[in-house]
């Protein structure tokens, strides 16, 4: 009777207080008095550990209930209905005076219209209300306790918020739930705010996660959740150092995790063999004085062994296989867990590297399943991290992996592919760590991730004829070929780059292949440029009615057959007609070729190409006859570097004009006396 009277008294005093500050003081005084009284009774042996924690939990629930009722009266929050669910120790009534209060905060709009027009405003109101509630808790407990949000997942847009709309949260659950959500939600219960909303939410959440059948992925998630608990049990049983209060709370959390997993697997098998060990460990760690530290650690060792054995027999997977994999499945670590920190010491920014790993485990496209993505990524997280650490700059490598997979979209499919092709994973990592150019190709052409696997199957790099026939077949029937040629060039560069990275080709062969790709692409563009100009101007004809021939003269690294992946190209268009109007036509062909090659699209730029200029002819044109070119070179002071370029100049094509031009140029260069 006295407890009921006291409860009504505190309710009236808080809710009838004229100012929030006074209500906070009343709740603070109430909370401190309850904690002091219960702590005194516990220290004197008048209360068991379980009853003591139950009393603390009741006080916490009273504070949360009254604080929410008080805040709900504020006109600023009149558009929403907030509900607070207790999780973990709060749900199990095992709070201690100095541990955080684990909750899940959800809301819905008051009029239940479901309109999307004011969802942003409702979200802002809910966030402000949670901010106010958090501030109240800090002031009421004098900074000893704070709200905690165990299901806050920073890498997921919906779960990253401290409060979300109940409907949006439930809709996100099937595709985005981590290893934390299912076991924790099964034990959640209403503690404050709207009870009808809490009850509906819990009912729908349980219907969503308690499916009539279980898949291997479901078992993997349970194993990941239990694996983290098992790791904690093992560390606490082996290491007696550290603050006793912190160790006690960690042990209780681990034991509760085992009980939560039991709720999830009850349809598979009972945990009768585990229950005595769970009860023993909970009893010993809840008590602060009745048992020695060795006894308590012994109970954890026994429980650790039994849980591992039980999981191996009940599930198709073994828990605790990789601490990193377990952390990925949990997904809620905004900071690197202490027991994993040493594995990130080689990064310039370990915390940033950890956040990038969490980002890799989450799909960026909302309709795709982050749950599936996280599952497959957990399988490769450890070997992928090992590959990243072998690269010259692990931070850059990881950033490139994040950017390329974000552009790809379906990460889960990629992780599943890499899990079954470890060589492809090593190649992908080395590519992201050593070639920014190839990374840029993947960013501009996300679909080319499949070409990586094709590159591994490539027996040898094609020769010039192979490159030419492949591009000809792709361009056949195409009116606009720039995109086709750009995609082909990127695909071939990726294939060549893969063999370069793996060391399967000599540097000479790599240069040969790159030069071949450059040349076949330029030839194809030259033919297209000729067709485009011909549509607007008459084709140049000789006196006998045949078409005036033309060829492309290349100067520089491409001509010398020693290009790199993004060498610029200097070129001229050569033709065999002295008529001025024909020169204008081929000048337009050259300009069109340069324009097509240099155009920047979302797939990147094909080539950086320009007209070759030698000293003294800065304003010279793109199109020449061989006679006019030789005459101009003869009468110019040519820089030594340009001389060397002329000796390696190359005329593309197999036409009579191409052969004649190359022969005449070679004869001229070997007989010409260069002016100083």
KEGUTOR-606401 format. One record per residue (C-alpha): residue number from 1; residue in one letter; x, y, z. Coordinates in steps of 0.25 Angstrom, whole numbers, plus 5000, padded with zeros to 4 digits. Example, Ala and Ser with C-alpha at 12.3 -4.5 7.8 and 13.67 -1.06 7.14 Angstrom:
BEGIN
1|A|5049|4982|5031
2|S|5055|4996|5029
END
This chain:
BEGIN
1|X|5000|5000|5000
2|X|5011|5009|5003
3|X|5018|5007|4990
4|X|5006|5010|4983
5|X|5004|5023|4991
6|X|5018|5027|4988
7|X|5016|5024|4973
8|X|5004|5032|4972
9|X|5011|5043|4980
10|X|5023|5044|4971
11|X|5014|5044|4959
12|X|5006|5055|4964
13|X|5018|5063|4968
14|X|5025|5062|4955
15|X|5013|5064|4945
16|X|5008|5075|4953
17|X|5021|5083|4954
18|X|5020|5097|4948
19|X|5034|5096|4942
20|X|5042|5085|4935
21|X|5054|5089|4944
22|X|5045|5086|4956
23|X|5041|5073|4950
24|X|5055|5069|4948
25|X|5059|5072|4962
26|X|5047|5064|4968
27|X|5051|5052|4959
28|X|5066|5053|4963
29|X|5063|5053|4977
30|X|5053|5041|4976
31|X|5064|5034|4968
32|X|5075|5036|4977
33|X|5067|5033|4989
34|X|5063|5019|4983
35|X|5077|5016|4979
36|X|5083|5019|4993
37|X|5072|5012|5000
38|X|5073|4999|4991
39|X|5089|5000|4991
40|X|5089|5001|5007
41|X|5079|4989|5008
42|X|5088|4981|4998
43|X|5101|4984|5005
44|X|5095|4979|5018
45|X|5090|4966|5012
46|X|5075|4970|5013
47|X|5074|4968|4998
48|X|5079|4958|4988
49|X|5086|4963|4975
50|X|5074|4960|4967
51|X|5064|4967|4976
52|X|5074|4979|4977
53|X|5075|4980|4962
54|X|5060|4979|4960
55|X|5058|4990|4969
56|X|5068|4999|4962
57|X|5061|4995|4949
58|X|5047|4999|4955
59|X|5053|5013|4958
60|X|5059|5014|4944
61|X|5045|5011|4938
62|X|5038|5021|4947
63|X|5048|5032|4943
64|X|5046|5029|4928
65|X|5031|5027|4929
66|X|5029|5041|4936
67|X|5039|5048|4928
68|X|5033|5043|4915
69|X|5019|5047|4920
70|X|5024|5061|4924
71|X|5031|5063|4910
72|X|5019|5058|4903
73|X|5011|5070|4909
74|X|5020|5080|4902
75|X|5013|5086|4890
76|X|5026|5084|4882
77|X|5024|5069|4882
78|X|5009|5069|4880
79|X|5010|5064|4866
80|X|5017|5050|4870
81|X|5014|5039|4879
82|X|5027|5033|4885
83|X|5029|5020|4891
84|X|5041|5014|4899
85|X|5045|4999|4899
86|X|5054|4994|4909
87|X|5065|4985|4904
88|X|5075|4975|4910
89|X|5078|4978|4924
90|X|5066|4988|4925
91|X|5057|4977|4919
92|X|5062|4966|4928
93|X|5061|4976|4940
94|X|5076|4974|4943
95|X|5081|4989|4943
96|X|5091|4993|4953
97|X|5092|5007|4958
98|X|5104|5011|4949
99|X|5101|5004|4936
100|X|5095|5011|4923
101|X|5080|5009|4921
102|X|5078|5001|4908
103|X|5066|5006|4900
104|X|5059|5006|4886
105|X|5052|5019|4883
106|X|5041|5018|4872
107|X|5030|5028|4869
108|X|5018|5030|4860
109|X|5010|5042|4856
110|X|4998|5046|4865
111|X|4987|5046|4854
112|X|4992|5033|4847
113|X|4990|5038|4833
114|X|5003|5032|4828
115|X|5005|5044|4819
116|X|5019|5046|4815
117|X|5018|5062|4814
118|X|5022|5064|4828
119|X|5031|5052|4831
120|X|5043|5061|4832
121|X|5036|5069|4842
122|X|5032|5057|4850
123|X|5046|5052|4850
124|X|5052|5065|4855
125|X|5041|5065|4866
126|X|5045|5051|4871
127|X|5060|5054|4870
128|X|5058|5067|4879
129|X|5049|5059|4889
130|X|5060|5048|4890
131|X|5071|5059|4892
132|X|5062|5065|4903
133|X|5060|5051|4909
134|X|5075|5049|4909
135|X|5078|5062|4916
136|X|5067|5059|4926
137|X|5074|5045|4929
138|X|5088|5052|4931
139|X|5082|5062|4940
140|X|5074|5053|4948
141|X|5085|5043|4950
142|X|5095|5054|4952
143|X|5103|5049|4941
144|X|5104|5034|4946
145|X|5096|5028|4935
146|X|5092|5031|4921
147|X|5082|5025|4910
148|X|5089|5015|4901
149|X|5084|5010|4888
150|X|5089|4996|4885
151|X|5082|4995|4872
152|X|5088|5008|4866
153|X|5095|5003|4854
154|X|5103|5015|4848
155|X|5105|5009|4835
156|X|5090|5008|4832
157|X|5082|5020|4829
158|X|5069|5015|4837
159|X|5076|5009|4848
160|X|5087|5020|4850
161|X|5077|5029|4856
162|X|5074|5029|4871
163|X|5059|5029|4868
164|X|5051|5025|4855
165|X|5037|5024|4851
166|X|5032|5010|4855
167|X|5027|5007|4841
168|X|5040|5010|4835
169|X|5047|5002|4845
170|X|5039|4990|4843
171|X|5040|4991|4828
172|X|5055|4992|4829
173|X|5056|4980|4838
174|X|5055|4968|4828
175|X|5066|4974|4818
176|X|5075|4981|4828
177|X|5075|4974|4842
178|X|5088|4970|4847
179|X|5092|4959|4857
180|X|5087|4968|4868
181|X|5073|4971|4864
182|X|5066|4957|4865
183|X|5071|4953|4879
184|X|5070|4966|4885
185|X|5056|4969|4880
186|X|5051|4956|4885
187|X|5053|4961|4899
188|X|5049|4975|4897
189|X|5037|4981|4906
190|X|5030|4994|4908
191|X|5035|5003|4918
192|X|5030|5017|4915
193|X|5022|5025|4905
194|X|5011|5019|4897
195|X|5008|5005|4901
196|X|4999|5002|4890
197|X|5010|5006|4880
198|X|5020|4997|4887
199|X|5011|4985|4887
200|X|5008|4986|4872
201|X|5023|4988|4869
202|X|5027|4977|4877
203|X|5017|4968|4871
204|X|5020|4971|4857
205|X|5035|4971|4859
206|X|5034|4957|4865
207|X|5025|4952|4854
208|X|5036|4957|4844
209|X|5048|4951|4851
210|X|5042|4938|4856
211|X|5040|4930|4843
212|X|5035|4916|4842
213|X|5048|4911|4836
214|X|5062|4915|4837
215|X|5073|4916|4827
216|X|5088|4915|4828
217|X|5089|4930|4828
218|X|5080|4931|4840
219|X|5089|4921|4847
220|X|5101|4929|4843
221|X|5095|4941|4849
222|X|5092|4934|4862
223|X|5106|4928|4862
224|X|5112|4942|4860
225|X|5103|4948|4872
226|X|5108|4936|4881
227|X|5122|4937|4875
228|X|5123|4951|4881
229|X|5118|4946|4895
230|X|5127|4934|4894
231|X|5139|4943|4892
232|X|5135|4951|4904
233|X|5134|4939|4913
234|X|5147|4934|4908
235|X|5154|4947|4911
236|X|5148|4949|4925
237|X|5151|4934|4929
238|X|5166|4936|4925
239|X|5169|4950|4929
240|X|5166|4954|4943
241|X|5171|4968|4942
242|X|5163|4981|4940
243|X|5152|4988|4948
244|X|5143|4977|4955
245|X|5130|4985|4953
246|X|5133|4986|4937
247|X|5136|4971|4937
248|X|5124|4968|4944
249|X|5115|4976|4935
250|X|5122|4970|4922
251|X|5120|4956|4928
252|X|5105|4958|4931
253|X|5103|4964|4917
254|X|5110|4951|4911
255|X|5101|4942|4919
256|X|5089|4950|4915
257|X|5093|4948|4900
258|X|5093|4933|4902
259|X|5079|4934|4908
260|X|5074|4943|4896
261|X|5080|4933|4886
262|X|5072|4922|4893
263|X|5059|4929|4891
264|X|5063|4929|4876
265|X|5066|4915|4875
266|X|5056|4909|4883
267|X|5049|4903|4871
268|X|5061|4895|4868
269|X|5065|4889|4881
270|X|5064|4892|4896
271|X|5076|4897|4904
272|X|5073|4888|4916
273|X|5088|4885|4917
274|X|5092|4899|4917
275|X|5082|4905|4927
276|X|5089|4900|4940
277|X|5102|4906|4935
278|X|5095|4919|4931
279|X|5088|4920|4944
280|X|5101|4917|4951
281|X|5109|4928|4944
282|X|5098|4938|4945
283|X|5097|4936|4960
284|X|5112|4937|4963
285|X|5114|4949|4954
286|X|5102|4956|4960
287|X|5107|4955|4974
288|X|5118|4964|4977
289|X|5124|4957|4990
290|X|5118|4943|4991
291|X|5128|4936|4981
292|X|5143|4937|4978
293|X|5148|4942|4965
294|X|5154|4929|4962
295|X|5140|4922|4964
296|X|5133|4932|4955
297|X|5144|4931|4944
298|X|5142|4916|4945
299|X|5127|4917|4943
300|X|5130|4925|4930
301|X|5140|4914|4925
302|X|5130|4903|4927
303|X|5119|4911|4920
304|X|5128|4915|4909
305|X|5131|4900|4906
306|X|5117|4896|4907
307|X|5112|4907|4898
308|X|5122|4904|4887
309|X|5118|4889|4888
310|X|5103|4892|4888
311|X|5104|4901|4876
312|X|5112|4892|4868
313|X|5102|4881|4870
314|X|5090|4890|4868
315|X|5094|4899|4856
316|X|5101|4896|4843
317|X|5112|4906|4847
318|X|5122|4908|4858
319|X|5121|4921|4866
320|X|5134|4929|4869
321|X|5141|4925|4856
322|X|5146|4939|4854
323|X|5145|4951|4864
324|X|5145|4961|4852
325|X|5134|4953|4845
326|X|5125|4953|4858
327|X|5127|4968|4859
328|X|5123|4970|4844
329|X|5110|4962|4847
330|X|5107|4970|4859
331|X|5109|4983|4851
332|X|5108|4993|4863
333|X|5122|4996|4866
334|X|5125|5011|4863
335|X|5139|5009|4869
336|X|5148|4997|4867
337|X|5146|4987|4878
338|X|5158|4987|4887
339|X|5161|4972|4884
340|X|5162|4975|4869
341|X|5170|4988|4870
342|X|5184|4982|4868
343|X|5179|4977|4854
344|X|5177|4991|4849
345|X|5191|4997|4854
346|X|5196|4998|4840
347|X|5186|5008|4836
348|X|5189|5023|4837
349|X|5175|5024|4842
350|X|5170|5011|4849
351|X|5156|5017|4853
352|X|5154|5022|4838
353|X|5158|5008|4833
354|X|5148|5001|4843
355|X|5137|5010|4838
356|X|5140|5007|4823
357|X|5139|4992|4827
358|X|5125|4995|4832
359|X|5121|5002|4820
360|X|5126|4991|4811
361|X|5116|4982|4819
362|X|5104|4991|4816
363|X|5097|4992|4802
364|X|5095|5007|4798
365|X|5083|5003|4790
366|X|5071|5002|4799
367|X|5064|4991|4791
368|X|5076|4982|4793
369|X|5078|4973|4805
370|X|5088|4978|4814
371|X|5086|4966|4822
372|X|5090|4957|4811
373|X|5102|4967|4808
374|X|5107|4967|4822
375|X|5106|4951|4823
376|X|5115|4949|4810
377|X|5124|4960|4814
378|X|5127|4954|4828
379|X|5132|4942|4821
380|X|5143|4949|4814
381|X|5145|4961|4823
382|X|5158|4954|4830
383|X|5165|4950|4817
384|X|5161|4963|4810
385|X|5167|4971|4821
386|X|5180|4962|4820
387|X|5181|4965|4805
388|X|5179|4980|4808
389|X|5190|4981|4818
390|X|5200|4975|4808
391|X|5198|4987|4798
392|X|5207|4999|4799
393|X|5196|5008|4805
394|X|5185|5000|4812
395|X|5177|5013|4814
396|X|5177|5017|4800
397|X|5174|5002|4796
398|X|5162|5001|4805
399|X|5157|5015|4800
400|X|5157|5010|4786
401|X|5150|4997|4790
402|X|5139|5005|4796
403|X|5138|5015|4784
404|X|5138|5004|4774
405|X|5128|4995|4781
406|X|5118|5007|4784
407|X|5118|5010|4769
408|X|5115|4995|4766
409|X|5103|4995|4775
410|X|5101|4980|4778
411|X|5112|4978|4788
412|X|5106|4965|4793
413|X|5107|4958|4779
414|X|5122|4963|4779
415|X|5125|4958|4793
416|X|5119|4944|4789
417|X|5127|4944|4776
418|X|5140|4947|4784
419|X|5137|4937|4794
420|X|5138|4926|4784
421|X|5149|4932|4776
422|X|5160|4936|4785
423|X|5170|4939|4774
424|X|5160|4949|4769
425|X|5159|4955|4783
426|X|5174|4957|4783
427|X|5174|4962|4769
428|X|5163|4972|4772
429|X|5171|4977|4785
430|X|5184|4978|4777
431|X|5177|4986|4766
432|X|5171|4996|4776
433|X|5184|4997|4783
434|X|5194|4999|4771
435|X|5186|5005|4759
436|X|5178|5018|4761
437|X|5176|5018|4746
438|X|5169|5004|4746
439|X|5161|5008|4759
440|X|5156|5020|4751
441|X|5151|5011|4739
442|X|5143|5002|4750
443|X|5137|5015|4755
444|X|5133|5020|4741
445|X|5129|5006|4737
446|X|5123|4998|4749
447|X|5119|4986|4740
448|X|5133|4984|4737
449|X|5135|4977|4750
450|X|5131|4964|4743
451|X|5143|4966|4733
452|X|5153|4964|4745
453|X|5148|4950|4745
454|X|5149|4948|4730
455|X|5163|4954|4731
456|X|5167|4943|4740
457|X|5162|4933|4729
458|X|5170|4940|4718
459|X|5181|4930|4713
460|X|5189|4941|4706
461|X|5187|4956|4701
462|X|5182|4956|4687
463|X|5190|4961|4675
464|X|5188|4973|4667
465|X|5178|4965|4658
466|X|5171|4960|4670
467|X|5168|4974|4675
468|X|5164|4979|4662
469|X|5154|4968|4658
470|X|5148|4969|4672
471|X|5146|4984|4671
472|X|5141|4983|4657
473|X|5130|4973|4661
474|X|5126|4982|4672
475|X|5125|4995|4663
476|X|5118|4988|4652
477|X|5104|4994|4650
478|X|5107|5005|4660
479|X|5104|5020|4655
480|X|5111|5026|4668
481|X|5123|5018|4672
482|X|5130|5027|4682
483|X|5123|5020|4694
484|X|5126|5006|4688
485|X|5141|5009|4685
486|X|5143|5016|4699
487|X|5136|5003|4706
488|X|5145|4994|4698
489|X|5158|5002|4701
490|X|5154|5002|4716
491|X|5151|4987|4715
492|X|5164|4984|4708
493|X|5172|4993|4718
494|X|5166|4985|4729
495|X|5170|4972|4724
496|X|5184|4976|4721
497|X|5185|4983|4734
498|X|5181|4970|4741
499|X|5192|4962|4734
500|X|5202|4973|4737
501|X|5198|4973|4752
502|X|5199|4958|4753
503|X|5212|4958|4746
504|X|5208|4949|4735
505|X|5213|4957|4723
506|X|5227|4964|4721
507|X|5227|4979|4721
508|X|5230|4978|4706
509|X|5218|4970|4703
510|X|5210|4980|4712
511|X|5215|4992|4703
512|X|5212|4984|4691
513|X|5197|4981|4695
514|X|5195|4995|4699
515|X|5200|5001|4686
516|X|5191|4991|4678
517|X|5179|4996|4686
518|X|5182|5010|4684
519|X|5184|5008|4669
520|X|5172|5000|4666
521|X|5163|5010|4673
522|X|5169|5022|4666
523|X|5167|5015|4653
524|X|5153|5012|4656
525|X|5151|5027|4660
526|X|5158|5032|4647
527|X|5148|5024|4639
528|X|5136|5029|4647
529|X|5141|5043|4645
530|X|5143|5041|4630
531|X|5128|5036|4629
532|X|5123|5048|4638
533|X|5130|5059|4630
534|X|5126|5052|4617
535|X|5111|5053|4621
536|X|5112|5068|4620
537|X|5123|5070|4610
538|X|5126|5063|4596
539|X|5137|5052|4597
540|X|5150|5056|4591
541|X|5152|5049|4578
542|X|5163|5047|4568
543|X|5163|5050|4554
544|X|5160|5036|4551
545|X|5148|5036|4560
546|X|5154|5028|4571
547|X|5154|5033|4586
548|X|5166|5041|4591
549|X|5173|5032|4601
550|X|5177|5036|4615
551|X|5185|5031|4626
552|X|5188|5034|4641
553|X|5203|5038|4645
554|X|5206|5036|4660
555|X|5217|5042|4667
556|X|5222|5040|4681
557|X|5221|5028|4691
558|X|5210|5021|4684
559|X|5217|5021|4671
560|X|5230|5016|4677
561|X|5221|5005|4683
562|X|5224|5008|4698
563|X|5212|5015|4703
564|X|5206|5014|4717
565|X|5191|5013|4720
566|X|5188|5028|4718
567|X|5199|5033|4709
568|X|5195|5045|4701
569|X|5195|5044|4685
570|X|5201|5053|4675
571|X|5196|5051|4661
572|X|5194|5057|4647
573|X|5185|5053|4635
574|X|5192|5050|4623
575|X|5186|5050|4609
576|X|5191|5049|4594
577|X|5183|5061|4588
578|X|5190|5074|4585
579|X|5176|5081|4583
580|X|5173|5092|4594
581|X|5158|5088|4596
582|X|5163|5073|4598
583|X|5172|5079|4609
584|X|5160|5086|4616
585|X|5152|5073|4616
586|X|5163|5065|4622
587|X|5166|5076|4632
588|X|5151|5074|4636
589|X|5154|5059|4637
590|X|5165|5062|4647
591|X|5158|5072|4655
592|X|5146|5062|4656
593|X|5155|5051|4660
594|X|5162|5060|4671
595|X|5148|5064|4676
596|X|5143|5050|4677
597|X|5155|5045|4685
598|X|5156|5056|4695
599|X|5141|5057|4698
600|X|5139|5054|4713
601|X|5127|5045|4716
602|X|5122|5038|4729
603|X|5130|5026|4723
604|X|5143|5034|4723
605|X|5151|5040|4712
606|X|5156|5031|4701
607|X|5169|5038|4698
608|X|5176|5051|4700
609|X|5180|5054|4686
610|X|5185|5066|4678
611|X|5191|5070|4665
612|X|5206|5069|4665
613|X|5213|5082|4665
614|X|5228|5083|4662
615|X|5236|5096|4665
616|X|5233|5108|4657
617|X|5219|5103|4652
618|X|5210|5105|4665
619|X|5199|5109|4656
620|X|5200|5098|4646
621|X|5188|5089|4642
622|X|5185|5075|4644
623|X|5184|5070|4630
624|X|5196|5069|4621
625|X|5201|5063|4608
626|X|5214|5055|4610
627|X|5221|5065|4600
628|X|5217|5077|4608
629|X|5220|5071|4621
630|X|5234|5067|4617
631|X|5236|5081|4611
632|X|5232|5088|4624
633|X|5241|5079|4632
634|X|5253|5081|4623
635|X|5251|5096|4625
636|X|5249|5097|4640
637|X|5258|5096|4652
638|X|5254|5084|4659
639|X|5256|5081|4673
640|X|5265|5069|4677
641|X|5253|5062|4684
642|X|5244|5064|4671
643|X|5255|5058|4663
644|X|5255|5046|4671
645|X|5240|5045|4670
646|X|5241|5046|4655
647|X|5250|5034|4655
648|X|5240|5026|4662
649|X|5227|5032|4655
650|X|5217|5021|4650
651|X|5207|5022|4639
652|X|5194|5014|4642
653|X|5187|5005|4633
654|X|5191|4995|4622
655|X|5187|5003|4610
656|X|5196|5006|4598
657|X|5197|5021|4603
658|X|5201|5017|4617
659|X|5212|5008|4612
660|X|5217|5018|4602
661|X|5216|5030|4613
662|X|5224|5022|4623
663|X|5235|5018|4613
664|X|5237|5032|4608
665|X|5237|5038|4622
666|X|5248|5028|4626
667|X|5256|5030|4613
668|X|5255|5045|4616
669|X|5260|5044|4630
670|X|5272|5036|4627
671|X|5277|5045|4616
672|X|5273|5059|4623
673|X|5284|5067|4629
674|X|5278|5074|4641
675|X|5280|5089|4643
676|X|5285|5093|4657
END
